[in-house]
Amino acid sequence: EDQVTQSPEALRLQEGESSSLNCSYTVSGLRGLFWYRQDPGKGPEFLFTLYSAGEEKEKERLKATLTKKESFLHITAPKPEDSATYLCAGWVYAGGTSYGKLTFGQGTILTVHP
Amino acid sequence: EPEVTQTPSHQVTQMGQEVILRCVPISNHLYFYWYRQILGQKVEFLVSFYNNEISEKSEIFDDQFSVERPDGSNFTLKIRSTKLEDSAMYFCASRRTGYQETQYFGPGTRLLVL
């Protein structure tokens, strides 16, 4: 069964305290690994796509990396406005009539205190 | 910047009633999706739609659910006879083309079945 698992479930940081979120996946037919940010009561907001092991992408204080079995979202010197749930999702292509779908992890709730 | 829009933002209905959730995908996008998120749980795939037909559906998407693209802009999800367990946040998503391109999500419709 395709699985995406995120850890930790919740992370509390002080402003400026860097850390990393983990996403491990056991997905057959994985064609990409996506990171989204979700604020309470809102839809997922796209952050990054990673397609191959060794790939890295950066945006402001966030940096995403990918290995063959997991991805990390590194947060450097976070600010309170970085507080949100960070979702990892595998892009799975099942073949046949499927054009692919996202399989999500349960998310990491990040709280950054001033 | 183009975005996916959804209406209504909140819907309260009685068990057994029919509901229609509406979405306007990004205008040049060709692939459309519905996902749902029960409170405190993962975002889960319901159905994908391309070229005016369903391309893939999950086990959740039973005969009570249907999707339609009634015109060139709207994409709807109908639940014929709602159950208590249908209470969730429903997200519409769209992507332009290609098997690995980013899906962009709408803000969601919060459905409460009483």
Contacts between the chains, C-beta under 8 A, distances in Angstrom:
chain1	res1	chain2	res2	distance
A	31	B	99	6.2
A	31	B	100	5.1
A	32	B	100	4.6
A	34	B	102	7.1
A	34	B	103	7.8
A	36	B	105	7.6
A	41	B	89	7.9
A	41	B	108	7.5
A	41	B	110	7.4
A	42	B	107	5.8
A	42	B	108	7.0
A	43	B	4	7.6
A	43	B	91	5.2
A	43	B	105	3.9
A	43	B	106	5.3
A	43	B	107	4.8
A	43	B	108	4.9
A	44	B	43	6.8
A	44	B	91	7.2
A	44	B	105	4.7
A	45	B	105	7.4
A	46	B	102	5.3
A	46	B	103	7.7
A	46	B	104	6.3
A	46	B	105	7.8
A	49	B	100	7.3
A	49	B	102	5.9
A	51	B	100	6.6
A	87	B	43	6.7
A	89	B	43	7.6
A	91	B	99	8.0
A	91	B	100	5.9
A	93	B	99	5.9
A	94	B	56	6.8
A	97	B	55	5.0
A	97	B	56	6.6
A	98	B	48	7.3
A	98	B	55	6.0
A	98	B	56	4.3
A	99	B	31	5.9
A	99	B	48	6.2
A	99	B	50	5.7
A	99	B	55	5.2
A	99	B	56	7.3
A	99	B	99	6.5
A	100	B	48	7.7
A	100	B	99	5.4
A	100	B	100	7.4
A	101	B	33	7.1
A	101	B	45	4.6
A	101	B	48	5.9
A	101	B	56	6.2
A	102	B	35	7.5
A	102	B	43	7.7
A	102	B	45	6.5
A	102	B	103	6.2
A	103	B	45	7.0
A	104	B	42	5.0
A	104	B	43	4.3
A	104	B	44	7.1
A	105	B	42	6.9
A	106	B	41	7.4
A	106	B	42	5.0
A	107	B	42	7.5
